[in-house]
């Protein structure tokens, strides 16, 4: 994704996009394991359910997004 963004944007836009990507990565690294742990605590098969839910949310986001990759 970094190379795709780097080839499409230049200058200040590129810096802003990289900043948002870094913040999103960090938020996912913070919340992902915590939410997976909560799912595993409350459900017997919590990790696969969490992974399926995350994939479903991503697919819904891409399907409703006006501009995909």
PDB file of N, CA, C and O in Angstrom:
ATOM      1  N   UNK A   1       0.821  -1.170   0.000  1.00  0.00           N
ATOM      2  CA  UNK A   1       0.000   0.000   0.000  1.00  0.00           C
ATOM      3  C   UNK A   1       0.876   1.248   0.000  1.00  0.00           C
ATOM      4  O   UNK A   1       0.532   2.251  -0.626  1.00  0.00           O
ATOM      5  N   UNK A   2       1.994   1.189   0.693  1.00  0.00           N
ATOM      6  CA  UNK A   2       2.889   2.349   0.715  1.00  0.00           C
ATOM      7  C   UNK A   2       3.384   2.709  -0.676  1.00  0.00           C
ATOM      8  O   UNK A   2       3.480   3.889  -1.013  1.00  0.00           O
ATOM      9  N   UNK A   3       3.695   1.718  -1.477  1.00  0.00           N
ATOM     10  CA  UNK A   3       4.195   2.011  -2.818  1.00  0.00           C
ATOM     11  C   UNK A   3       3.081   2.527  -3.726  1.00  0.00           C
ATOM     12  O   UNK A   3       3.320   3.394  -4.566  1.00  0.00           O
ATOM     13  N   UNK A   4       1.872   2.004  -3.564  1.00  0.00           N
ATOM     14  CA  UNK A   4       0.748   2.493  -4.375  1.00  0.00           C
ATOM     15  C   UNK A   4       0.468   3.949  -4.044  1.00  0.00           C
ATOM     16  O   UNK A   4       0.304   4.774  -4.943  1.00  0.00           O
ATOM     17  N   UNK A   5       0.414   4.266  -2.766  1.00  0.00           N
ATOM     18  CA  UNK A   5       0.170   5.649  -2.348  1.00  0.00           C
ATOM     19  C   UNK A   5       1.311   6.542  -2.812  1.00  0.00           C
ATOM     20  O   UNK A   5       1.073   7.653  -3.287  1.00  0.00           O
ATOM     21  N   UNK A   6       2.542   6.071  -2.681  1.00  0.00           N
ATOM     22  CA  UNK A   6       3.691   6.858  -3.104  1.00  0.00           C
ATOM     23  C   UNK A   6       3.709   7.153  -4.593  1.00  0.00           C
ATOM     24  O   UNK A   6       4.233   8.185  -5.013  1.00  0.00           O
ATOM     25  N   UNK A   7       3.145   6.263  -5.397  1.00  0.00           N
ATOM     26  CA  UNK A   7       3.126   6.497  -6.838  1.00  0.00           C
ATOM     27  C   UNK A   7       1.979   7.404  -7.276  1.00  0.00           C
ATOM     28  O   UNK A   7       2.030   7.988  -8.358  1.00  0.00           O
ATOM     29  N   UNK A   8       0.950   7.524  -6.449  1.00  0.00           N
ATOM     30  CA  UNK A   8      -0.224   8.320  -6.832  1.00  0.00           C
ATOM     31  C   UNK A   8      -0.217   9.737  -6.284  1.00  0.00           C
ATOM     32  O   UNK A   8      -0.844  10.620  -6.869  1.00  0.00           O
ATOM     33  N   UNK A   9       0.474   9.979  -5.179  1.00  0.00           N
ATOM     34  CA  UNK A   9       0.431  11.285  -4.534  1.00  0.00           C
ATOM     35  C   UNK A   9       1.837  11.837  -4.372  1.00  0.00           C
ATOM     36  O   UNK A   9       2.810  11.084  -4.343  1.00  0.00           O
ATOM     37  N   UNK A  10       1.938  13.150  -4.269  1.00  0.00           N
ATOM     38  CA  UNK A  10       3.233  13.818  -4.116  1.00  0.00           C
ATOM     39  C   UNK A  10       3.105  14.932  -3.078  1.00  0.00           C
ATOM     40  O   UNK A  10       2.004  15.395  -2.779  1.00  0.00           O
ATOM     41  N   UNK A  11       4.220  15.345  -2.547  1.00  0.00           N
ATOM     42  CA  UNK A  11       4.292  16.513  -1.681  1.00  0.00           C
ATOM     43  C   UNK A  11       3.521  16.387  -0.387  1.00  0.00           C
ATOM     44  O   UNK A  11       3.573  15.365   0.297  1.00  0.00           O
ATOM     45  N   UNK A  12       2.792  17.468  -0.062  1.00  0.00           N
ATOM     46  CA  UNK A  12       2.060  17.537   1.193  1.00  0.00           C
ATOM     47  C   UNK A  12       0.962  16.505   1.320  1.00  0.00           C
ATOM     48  O   UNK A  12       0.703  16.005   2.415  1.00  0.00           O
ATOM     49  N   UNK A  13       0.314  16.179   0.217  1.00  0.00           N
ATOM     50  CA  UNK A  13      -0.719  15.139   0.257  1.00  0.00           C
ATOM     51  C   UNK A  13      -0.127  13.803   0.678  1.00  0.00           C
ATOM     52  O   UNK A  13      -0.730  13.059   1.452  1.00  0.00           O
ATOM     53  N   UNK A  14       1.051  13.510   0.164  1.00  0.00           N
ATOM     54  CA  UNK A  14       1.708  12.245   0.480  1.00  0.00           C
ATOM     55  C   UNK A  14       2.040  12.165   1.966  1.00  0.00           C
ATOM     56  O   UNK A  14       1.846  11.125   2.597  1.00  0.00           O
ATOM     57  N   UNK A  15       2.539  13.263   2.521  1.00  0.00           N
ATOM     58  CA  UNK A  15       2.881  13.287   3.947  1.00  0.00           C
ATOM     59  C   UNK A  15       1.626  13.075   4.789  1.00  0.00           C
ATOM     60  O   UNK A  15       1.650  12.315   5.757  1.00  0.00           O
ATOM     61  N   UNK A  16       0.531  13.743   4.427  1.00  0.00           N
ATOM     62  CA  UNK A  16      -0.719  13.583   5.169  1.00  0.00           C
ATOM     63  C   UNK A  16      -1.260  12.176   5.100  1.00  0.00           C
ATOM     64  O   UNK A  16      -1.733  11.638   6.101  1.00  0.00           O
ATOM     65  N   UNK A  17      -1.194  11.572   3.922  1.00  0.00           N
ATOM     66  CA  UNK A  17      -1.694  10.210   3.763  1.00  0.00           C
ATOM     67  C   UNK A  17      -0.844   9.232   4.566  1.00  0.00           C
ATOM     68  O   UNK A  17      -1.379   8.327   5.206  1.00  0.00           O
ATOM     69  N   UNK A  18       0.476   9.406   4.536  1.00  0.00           N
ATOM     70  CA  UNK A  18       1.343   8.539   5.336  1.00  0.00           C
ATOM     71  C   UNK A  18       1.059   8.705   6.827  1.00  0.00           C
ATOM     72  O   UNK A  18       1.115   7.729   7.575  1.00  0.00           O
ATOM     73  N   UNK A  19       0.756   9.924   7.268  1.00  0.00           N
ATOM     74  CA  UNK A  19       0.439  10.151   8.676  1.00  0.00           C
ATOM     75  C   UNK A  19      -0.848   9.423   9.066  1.00  0.00           C
ATOM     76  O   UNK A  19      -0.913   8.795  10.123  1.00  0.00           O
ATOM     77  N   UNK A  20      -1.863   9.507   8.219  1.00  0.00           N
ATOM     78  CA  UNK A  20      -3.126   8.819   8.499  1.00  0.00           C
ATOM     79  C   UNK A  20      -2.921   7.309   8.477  1.00  0.00           C
ATOM     80  O   UNK A  20      -3.487   6.594   9.305  1.00  0.00           O
ATOM     81  N   UNK A  21      -2.119   6.820   7.540  1.00  0.00           N
ATOM     82  CA  UNK A  21      -1.854   5.380   7.479  1.00  0.00           C
ATOM     83  C   UNK A  21      -1.138   4.914   8.743  1.00  0.00           C
ATOM     84  O   UNK A  21      -1.441   3.843   9.268  1.00  0.00           O
ATOM     85  N   UNK A  22      -0.189   5.711   9.232  1.00  0.00           N
ATOM     86  CA  UNK A  22       0.522   5.357  10.458  1.00  0.00           C
ATOM     87  C   UNK A  22      -0.389   5.347  11.674  1.00  0.00           C
ATOM     88  O   UNK A  22      -0.291   4.464  12.526  1.00  0.00           O
ATOM     89  N   UNK A  23      -1.274   6.334  11.750  1.00  0.00           N
ATOM     90  CA  UNK A  23      -2.219   6.378  12.872  1.00  0.00           C
ATOM     91  C   UNK A  23      -3.196   5.211  12.808  1.00  0.00           C
ATOM     92  O   UNK A  23      -3.530   4.627  13.839  1.00  0.00           O
ATOM     93  N   UNK A  24      -3.657   4.867  11.609  1.00  0.00           N
ATOM     94  CA  UNK A  24      -4.573   3.745  11.448  1.00  0.00           C
ATOM     95  C   UNK A  24      -3.890   2.432  11.822  1.00  0.00           C
ATOM     96  O   UNK A  24      -4.478   1.577  12.484  1.00  0.00           O
ATOM     97  N   UNK A  25      -2.638   2.287  11.387  1.00  0.00           N
ATOM     98  CA  UNK A  25      -1.872   1.087  11.733  1.00  0.00           C
ATOM     99  C   UNK A  25      -1.731   0.975  13.249  1.00  0.00           C
ATOM    100  O   UNK A  25      -1.935  -0.097  13.818  1.00  0.00           O
ATOM    101  N   UNK A  26      -1.385   2.074  13.896  1.00  0.00           N
ATOM    102  CA  UNK A  26      -1.221   2.070  15.348  1.00  0.00           C
ATOM    103  C   UNK A  26      -2.519   1.773  16.079  1.00  0.00           C
ATOM    104  O   UNK A  26      -2.524   1.029  17.060  1.00  0.00           O
ATOM    105  N   UNK A  27      -3.619   2.347  15.610  1.00  0.00           N
ATOM    106  CA  UNK A  27      -4.917   2.089  16.229  1.00  0.00           C
ATOM    107  C   UNK A  27      -5.299   0.618  16.093  1.00  0.00           C
ATOM    108  O   UNK A  27      -5.819   0.012  17.030  1.00  0.00           O
ATOM    109  N   UNK A  28      -5.038   0.056  14.927  1.00  0.00           N
ATOM    110  CA  UNK A  28      -5.319  -1.368  14.730  1.00  0.00           C
ATOM    111  C   UNK A  28      -4.434  -2.250  15.594  1.00  0.00           C
ATOM    112  O   UNK A  28      -4.879  -3.277  16.107  1.00  0.00           O
ATOM    113  N   UNK A  29      -3.170  -1.844  15.755  1.00  0.00           N
ATOM    114  CA  UNK A  29      -2.255  -2.617  16.600  1.00  0.00           C
ATOM    115  C   UNK A  29      -2.639  -2.526  18.072  1.00  0.00           C
ATOM    116  O   UNK A  29      -2.353  -3.438  18.847  1.00  0.00           O
ATOM    117  N   UNK A  30      -3.282  -1.436  18.456  1.00  0.00           N
ATOM    118  CA  UNK A  30      -3.727  -1.269  19.831  1.00  0.00           C
ATOM    119  C   UNK A  30      -5.044  -1.990  20.086  1.00  0.00           C
ATOM    120  O   UNK A  30      -5.169  -2.733  21.060  1.00  0.00           O
ATOM    121  N   UNK A  31      -6.017  -1.776  19.222  1.00  0.00           N
ATOM    122  CA  UNK A  31      -7.357  -2.312  19.458  1.00  0.00           C
ATOM    123  C   UNK A  31      -7.543  -3.753  19.007  1.00  0.00           C
ATOM    124  O   UNK A  31      -8.305  -4.496  19.625  1.00  0.00           O
ATOM    125  N   UNK A  32      -6.864  -4.162  17.941  1.00  0.00           N
ATOM    126  CA  UNK A  32      -7.052  -5.511  17.408  1.00  0.00           C
ATOM    127  C   UNK A  32      -6.801  -6.612  18.421  1.00  0.00           C
ATOM    128  O   UNK A  32      -7.686  -7.435  18.653  1.00  0.00           O
ATOM    129  N   UNK A  33      -5.616  -6.658  19.037  1.00  0.00           N
ATOM    130  CA  UNK A  33      -5.379  -7.716  20.021  1.00  0.00           C
ATOM    131  C   UNK A  33      -6.296  -7.631  21.240  1.00  0.00           C
ATOM    132  O   UNK A  33      -6.691  -8.658  21.793  1.00  0.00           O
ATOM    133  N   UNK A  34      -6.634  -6.420  21.656  1.00  0.00           N
ATOM    134  CA  UNK A  34      -7.529  -6.279  22.808  1.00  0.00           C
ATOM    135  C   UNK A  34      -8.917  -6.819  22.487  1.00  0.00           C
ATOM    136  O   UNK A  34      -9.503  -7.550  23.285  1.00  0.00           O
ATOM    137  N   UNK A  35      -9.438  -6.459  21.323  1.00  0.00           N
ATOM    138  CA  UNK A  35     -10.759  -6.956  20.936  1.00  0.00           C
ATOM    139  C   UNK A  35     -10.744  -8.463  20.694  1.00  0.00           C
ATOM    140  O   UNK A  35     -11.714  -9.149  21.016  1.00  0.00           O
ATOM    141  N   UNK A  36      -9.661  -8.982  20.133  1.00  0.00           N
ATOM    142  CA  UNK A  36      -9.554 -10.436  19.942  1.00  0.00           C
ATOM    143  C   UNK A  36      -9.514 -11.146  21.295  1.00  0.00           C
ATOM    144  O   UNK A  36     -10.125 -12.202  21.458  1.00  0.00           O
ATOM    145  N   UNK A  37      -8.807 -10.581  22.254  1.00  0.00           N
ATOM    146  CA  UNK A  37      -8.768 -11.167  23.595  1.00  0.00           C
ATOM    147  C   UNK A  37     -10.129 -11.168  24.267  1.00  0.00           C
ATOM    148  O   UNK A  37     -10.506 -12.141  24.921  1.00  0.00           O
ATOM    149  N   UNK A  38     -10.869 -10.071  24.105  1.00  0.00           N
ATOM    150  CA  UNK A  38     -12.220 -10.005  24.663  1.00  0.00           C
ATOM    151  C   UNK A  38     -13.115 -11.058  24.011  1.00  0.00           C
ATOM    152  O   UNK A  38     -13.899 -11.722  24.690  1.00  0.00           O
ATOM    153  N   UNK A  39     -12.994 -11.205  22.696  1.00  0.00           N
ATOM    154  CA  UNK A  39     -13.802 -12.211  21.989  1.00  0.00           C
ATOM    155  C   UNK A  39     -13.456 -13.611  22.473  1.00  0.00           C
ATOM    156  O   UNK A  39     -14.348 -14.441  22.652  1.00  0.00           O
ATOM    157  N   UNK A  40     -12.165 -13.885  22.688  1.00  0.00           N
ATOM    158  CA  UNK A  40     -11.768 -15.214  23.151  1.00  0.00           C
ATOM    159  C   UNK A  40     -12.227 -15.465  24.582  1.00  0.00           C
ATOM    160  O   UNK A  40     -12.485 -16.607  24.960  1.00  0.00           O
ATOM    161  N   UNK A  41     -12.330 -14.411  25.373  1.00  0.00           N
ATOM    162  CA  UNK A  41     -12.792 -14.564  26.752  1.00  0.00           C
ATOM    163  C   UNK A  41     -14.269 -14.930  26.804  1.00  0.00           C
ATOM    164  O   UNK A  41     -14.669 -15.770  27.609  1.00  0.00           O
ATOM    165  N   UNK A  42     -15.086 -14.307  25.950  1.00  0.00           N
ATOM    166  CA  UNK A  42     -16.527 -14.488  26.017  1.00  0.00           C
ATOM    167  C   UNK A  42     -17.065 -15.618  25.143  1.00  0.00           C
ATOM    168  O   UNK A  42     -18.165 -16.110  25.396  1.00  0.00           O
ATOM    169  N   UNK A  43     -16.324 -16.040  24.127  1.00  0.00           N
ATOM    170  CA  UNK A  43     -16.813 -17.072  23.213  1.00  0.00           C
ATOM    171  C   UNK A  43     -15.792 -18.200  23.107  1.00  0.00           C
ATOM    172  O   UNK A  43     -14.586 -17.965  23.173  1.00  0.00           O
ATOM    173  N   UNK A  44     -16.279 -19.407  22.943  1.00  0.00           N
ATOM    174  CA  UNK A  44     -15.392 -20.567  22.806  1.00  0.00           C
ATOM    175  C   UNK A  44     -14.505 -20.435  21.579  1.00  0.00           C
ATOM    176  O   UNK A  44     -13.307 -20.713  21.645  1.00  0.00           O
ATOM    177  N   UNK A  45     -15.078 -20.018  20.475  1.00  0.00           N
ATOM    178  CA  UNK A  45     -14.334 -19.850  19.233  1.00  0.00           C
ATOM    179  C   UNK A  45     -14.231 -18.352  18.911  1.00  0.00           C
ATOM    180  O   UNK A  45     -14.555 -17.919  17.805  1.00  0.00           O
ATOM    181  N   UNK A  46     -13.782 -17.592  19.877  1.00  0.00           N
ATOM    182  CA  UNK A  46     -13.761 -16.140  19.748  1.00  0.00           C
ATOM    183  C   UNK A  46     -12.814 -15.614  18.694  1.00  0.00           C
ATOM    184  O   UNK A  46     -13.140 -14.652  17.998  1.00  0.00           O
ATOM    185  N   UNK A  47     -11.640 -16.228  18.561  1.00  0.00           N
ATOM    186  CA  UNK A  47     -10.666 -15.711  17.595  1.00  0.00           C
ATOM    187  C   UNK A  47     -11.138 -15.869  16.151  1.00  0.00           C
ATOM    188  O   UNK A  47     -11.053 -14.906  15.389  1.00  0.00           O
ATOM    189  N   UNK A  48     -11.632 -17.043  15.736  1.00  0.00           N
ATOM    190  CA  UNK A  48     -12.153 -17.128  14.370  1.00  0.00           C
ATOM    191  C   UNK A  48     -13.365 -16.221  14.141  1.00  0.00           C
ATOM    192  O   UNK A  48     -13.531 -15.669  13.053  1.00  0.00           O
ATOM    193  N   UNK A  49     -14.202 -16.067  15.154  1.00  0.00           N
ATOM    194  CA  UNK A  49     -15.350 -15.171  15.021  1.00  0.00           C
ATOM    195  C   UNK A  49     -14.885 -13.728  14.861  1.00  0.00           C
ATOM    196  O   UNK A  49     -15.435 -12.982  14.050  1.00  0.00           O
ATOM    197  N   UNK A  50     -13.885 -13.337  15.625  1.00  0.00           N
ATOM    198  CA  UNK A  50     -13.343 -11.987  15.523  1.00  0.00           C
ATOM    199  C   UNK A  50     -12.726 -11.757  14.139  1.00  0.00           C
ATOM    200  O   UNK A  50     -12.942 -10.713  13.523  1.00  0.00           O
ATOM    201  N   UNK A  51     -11.965 -12.730  13.660  1.00  0.00           N
ATOM    202  CA  UNK A  51     -11.344 -12.598  12.337  1.00  0.00           C
ATOM    203  C   UNK A  51     -12.405 -12.511  11.242  1.00  0.00           C
ATOM    204  O   UNK A  51     -12.268 -11.722  10.307  1.00  0.00           O
ATOM    205  N   UNK A  52     -13.451 -13.311  11.351  1.00  0.00           N
ATOM    206  CA  UNK A  52     -14.535 -13.265  10.358  1.00  0.00           C
ATOM    207  C   UNK A  52     -15.253 -11.917  10.403  1.00  0.00           C
ATOM    208  O   UNK A  52     -15.585 -11.354   9.359  1.00  0.00           O
ATOM    209  N   UNK A  53     -15.492 -11.401  11.602  1.00  0.00           N
ATOM    210  CA  UNK A  53     -16.157 -10.105  11.738  1.00  0.00           C
ATOM    211  C   UNK A  53     -15.292  -8.988  11.165  1.00  0.00           C
ATOM    212  O   UNK A  53     -15.806  -8.083  10.508  1.00  0.00           O
ATOM    213  N   UNK A  54     -13.991  -9.042  11.407  1.00  0.00           N
ATOM    214  CA  UNK A  54     -13.090  -8.029  10.858  1.00  0.00           C
ATOM    215  C   UNK A  54     -13.075  -8.073   9.331  1.00  0.00           C
ATOM    216  O   UNK A  54     -13.094  -7.029   8.678  1.00  0.00           O
ATOM    217  N   UNK A  55     -13.043  -9.271   8.764  1.00  0.00           N
ATOM    218  CA  UNK A  55     -13.078  -9.408   7.300  1.00  0.00           C
ATOM    219  C   UNK A  55     -14.407  -8.919   6.735  1.00  0.00           C
ATOM    220  O   UNK A  55     -14.434  -8.281   5.683  1.00  0.00           O
ATOM    221  N   UNK A  56     -15.507  -9.209   7.422  1.00  0.00           N
ATOM    222  CA  UNK A  56     -16.814  -8.757   6.977  1.00  0.00           C
ATOM    223  C   UNK A  56     -16.906  -7.229   7.010  1.00  0.00           C
ATOM    224  O   UNK A  56     -17.423  -6.618   6.073  1.00  0.00           O
ATOM    225  N   UNK A  57     -16.411  -6.616   8.077  1.00  0.00           N
ATOM    226  CA  UNK A  57     -16.424  -5.154   8.160  1.00  0.00           C
ATOM    227  C   UNK A  57     -15.594  -4.534   7.042  1.00  0.00           C
ATOM    228  O   UNK A  57     -15.993  -3.530   6.452  1.00  0.00           O
ATOM    229  N   UNK A  58     -14.447  -5.128   6.753  1.00  0.00           N
ATOM    230  CA  UNK A  58     -13.614  -4.614   5.670  1.00  0.00           C
ATOM    231  C   UNK A  58     -14.321  -4.759   4.322  1.00  0.00           C
ATOM    232  O   UNK A  58     -14.294  -3.837   3.506  1.00  0.00           O
ATOM    233  N   UNK A  59     -14.948  -5.905   4.086  1.00  0.00           N
ATOM    234  CA  UNK A  59     -15.654  -6.119   2.822  1.00  0.00           C
ATOM    235  C   UNK A  59     -16.825  -5.150   2.675  1.00  0.00           C
ATOM    236  O   UNK A  59     -17.062  -4.632   1.584  1.00  0.00           O
ATOM    237  N   UNK A  60     -17.557  -4.901   3.757  1.00  0.00           N
ATOM    238  CA  UNK A  60     -18.658  -3.946   3.703  1.00  0.00           C
ATOM    239  C   UNK A  60     -18.154  -2.535   3.443  1.00  0.00           C
ATOM    240  O   UNK A  60     -18.764  -1.780   2.687  1.00  0.00           O
ATOM    241  N   UNK A  61     -17.047  -2.186   4.067  1.00  0.00           N
ATOM    242  CA  UNK A  61     -16.459  -0.868   3.843  1.00  0.00           C
ATOM    243  C   UNK A  61     -16.055  -0.705   2.383  1.00  0.00           C
ATOM    244  O   UNK A  61     -16.333   0.332   1.780  1.00  0.00           O
ATOM    245  N   UNK A  62     -15.411  -1.700   1.814  1.00  0.00           N
ATOM    246  CA  UNK A  62     -14.977  -1.610   0.423  1.00  0.00           C
ATOM    247  C   UNK A  62     -16.167  -1.613  -0.532  1.00  0.00           C
ATOM    248  O   UNK A  62     -16.128  -0.955  -1.572  1.00  0.00           O
ATOM    249  N   UNK A  63     -17.216  -2.343  -0.188  1.00  0.00           N
ATOM    250  CA  UNK A  63     -18.396  -2.393  -1.062  1.00  0.00           C
ATOM    251  C   UNK A  63     -19.153  -1.072  -1.059  1.00  0.00           C
ATOM    252  O   UNK A  63     -19.736  -0.691  -2.073  1.00  0.00           O
ATOM    253  N   UNK A  64     -19.148  -0.378   0.061  1.00  0.00           N
ATOM    254  CA  UNK A  64     -19.876   0.890   0.147  1.00  0.00           C
ATOM    255  C   UNK A  64     -18.995   2.096  -0.146  1.00  0.00           C
ATOM    256  O   UNK A  64     -19.492   3.215  -0.271  1.00  0.00           O
ATOM    257  N   UNK A  65     -17.702   1.875  -0.255  1.00  0.00           N
ATOM    258  CA  UNK A  65     -16.774   2.972  -0.541  1.00  0.00           C
ATOM    259  C   UNK A  65     -16.988   3.466  -1.963  1.00  0.00           C
ATOM    260  O   UNK A  65     -17.191   2.672  -2.881  1.00  0.00           O
ATOM    261  N   UNK A  66     -16.942   4.762  -2.137  1.00  0.00           N
ATOM    262  CA  UNK A  66     -17.132   5.332  -3.466  1.00  0.00           C
ATOM    263  C   UNK A  66     -15.909   5.099  -4.333  1.00  0.00           C
ATOM    264  O   UNK A  66     -16.017   4.994  -5.555  1.00  0.00           O
ATOM    265  N   UNK A  67     -14.747   5.018  -3.701  1.00  0.00           N
ATOM    266  CA  UNK A  67     -13.507   4.859  -4.465  1.00  0.00           C
ATOM    267  C   UNK A  67     -12.679   3.744  -3.828  1.00  0.00           C
ATOM    268  O   UNK A  67     -12.119   3.925  -2.746  1.00  0.00           O
ATOM    269  N   UNK A  68     -12.603   2.613  -4.484  1.00  0.00           N
ATOM    270  CA  UNK A  68     -11.807   1.494  -3.980  1.00  0.00           C
ATOM    271  C   UNK A  68     -10.345   1.692  -4.337  1.00  0.00           C
ATOM    272  O   UNK A  68      -9.936   2.752  -4.810  1.00  0.00           O
ATOM    273  N   UNK A  69      -9.576   0.654  -4.101  1.00  0.00           N
ATOM    274  CA  UNK A  69      -8.130   0.724  -4.372  1.00  0.00           C
ATOM    275  C   UNK A  69      -7.888   0.688  -5.855  1.00  0.00           C
ATOM    276  O   UNK A  69      -6.740   0.736  -6.295  1.00  0.00           O
TER     277      UNK A  69
END
